[in-house]
């Protein structure tokens, strides 16, 4: 350790993230460091990552005693690649810990058959049987190869694949094992002939459905004696229907069906008891009323009619009595009325029922019930709606015993149910029409197959005919589902025709079978290639090779049916061994992908910041243009860094790339728009400057022609000089031009202007001499003004000063650099004299 932490290794850093990155940077030679971090680092991530880098057996075995469950799991996975080799040679006591690290079923099967120690073989076989999903191929391997039968019989007892058992019957080394496999195969054949549990459940459900429907219907009947007899008969039928399935536990649907039949019986009994109680109460109420009438004295005179009306109202308000007793009670009531009111002439006994008053609680329940029925009328889930309607219908009858026939709720419910029934009939009609179409299509396909069967192919047509029959079978499968009993005849025709049509193509079918066997050889080669990878040291080469081998397996083609599963299990087991060895390599790649992820997130953040950056100052200003060029250069650098940053975890890859590309597109889209706008502006500026170049060149030609005496003096040299200066002033007002044209256009313009100035040099020299003379004259006027100012009575000479000013104006220009100096001095002198 360095002074105050200087030069301390990164894997000892206080920050866990730094230690995590340092583990991935260390080479495989640092096994001691990896083991130390895996056991003592305080951070769980660091311990797990370090454990994945340990590959020495002794250190991996030491990690099995770690208190970190994840470290122990990783150590076991790492040890499993070498544990098989060690367990073959060691005793059970020496390799007990190693056996706990082996989870690969192929490895356990190999130890069961090849380990030298009998205890190791038994322990390996027990671990194989303890797996959650035991490979049938591994059980078959043990059954065939175990000549002693020690483990073979137990393996046969656990096998449930008939094709593998047939292999054991043919290939097992032990006669006892072959006999056990034969017996096991016979048991499975018998079980296979039985309906499956799901088929039994469907059959039981189908048998119970009509019983449940009839029970629900009879539970609503008012003929209680007949309904009770019918429900008792249904319960007896239910017992008969359930008898064949006594070994099959009741599922939720069967339990619900049984309960619905029992509930129908209970509901009927309850309704019967309620009806009897209501009848007894109504009979008692009318008997009490009649007893009161018996003790009442006759009423005569004017009050008799009113008294009679009051009694009728009370009689009609009493609960109704049903059956023969109703007529008897009515006769007794009429007799008592005749005794009480002998003077009242009775035209007819009031028998109209009193208005029915529906309780508010009943109406509040009927309203949502009717609304639900209207919703079910349009439901697409017909079966669920039908079951729900049965419940609603039952409750409806319970609530609407006193509801008038014309009531709005009754009308709405009956209309909804009628719509539901109409929709059901329409669905059945549509289903029947679809079935009819499918049956017609199947009949057409059967006719096509019969036509092909009746017309054997020639030698040249066999390949085409083979393809036609395959296509015909595929079209048959794609027609859609039809009830088997409706297409049994057509299916028999089709199968018979296909068998007849395929008969001449036996050679092609055999060729296809040979191709499958050829693919089997290729599959064995691929498995051998995987096994060869176990000695390759470069894990990157191993990872690349295993992916290529798996791609080859996908393109392999079909294998023989009886060998397909076993070959696949062998291939998968070989791949699992290689991938178990590659886990540390992939863990290292995953760690590097996390580093790449952080790098790409940083690049993405910078790219999005550049894409959303605001203009610097005014848009299009020099500072803004410089910033945009700098951002464009930086964005190009970010794109290059993105390419070399490496892969990231798959779940982040697409999202990061989409956002990064969007940021680049957004920036370069705006940048391109700015470039296009500037290009248009620069092109326009170039056109203007080319026009000025042409004007300057024409002016130079005029000046040169004038100097050579080839042109009359139309304009003076001063006018030509002013014209070239005007051209130069306009040039300065024009902006930039395209970069590749800057030097050329400027050189052209400067050459033209130089030609003009070279031609007008004599005029310029003369003009300069004139200005020098004017300067001398004006300096003389200044001297005179100074002398006047120095006079003691300078105010007397104001007229002379005015004359000096007039002369000053007439003199003309002086050199530019002297203009302000002499002009200012003369003005100062004049102002001072005028101020006196």
Secondary structure, DSSP 8 states (H G I E B T S, - for coil): --GGGTT--GGG-SSHHHHHHHHHHS-TT-HHHHHHHHHH-S-HHHHHHHHHH---HHHHHHHTT-S-HHHHHHHHHHHHHHHHHHHHHS-HHHHHHHHTT---HHHHHHHHHH-SSHHHHHHHHHHHHTSSS--HHHHHHHHHH-SS-TTHHHHHHH---HHHHHHHHHH-S-HHHHHHHHHHHHHHHHHHHS--HHHHHHHHHHHHHHHHHHHHHHTT-S-HHHHHHHHHHHHHHHHHHHHTTTTS---HHHHHHHHHHHHHHHHHHHHHHHHHHHHHHHHHHHHHHHHHHHTS----TTHHHHHHHHHHHHHHHS----STHHHHHHHHHHHHHHHH-TTS--SS-----------HHHHHHHHHHHHHHHHHTT-S-HHHHHHHHHHHHHHHHHH-TTS-TT-HHHHHHHHHHHHHHHHHHHHHHHHHHHHHHHHHHHHHHHHHHHHHHHS---TTTHHHHHHHHHHHHHHHHTS----HHHHHHHHHHHHHHHHHHHHTTHHHHHHHHHHHHHHHHHHHHHHHHHHHGGG---HHHHHHHHHHHHHHHHTS----HHHHHHHHHHHHHHHHHHHHHHHHHHHHHHHHHHHHHHHHHHHHHHHHHHHT---SSSTTSHHHHHHHHHHHHHHHHHHHHHHHS----HHHHHHHHHHHHHHHHHHHHHHHHHHHHHHHHHHHHHHHHHHHHHHHHHHHHHHHHHHTT-S---S-HHHHHHHHHHHHHHHHHS----GGGHHHHHHHHHHHHHHHHHHTHHHHHHHHHHHHHHHHHHHHHHHHHHHHHHSTTGGGGHHHHHHHHHHHHHH----HHHHHHHHHHHHHHHHHHHT-
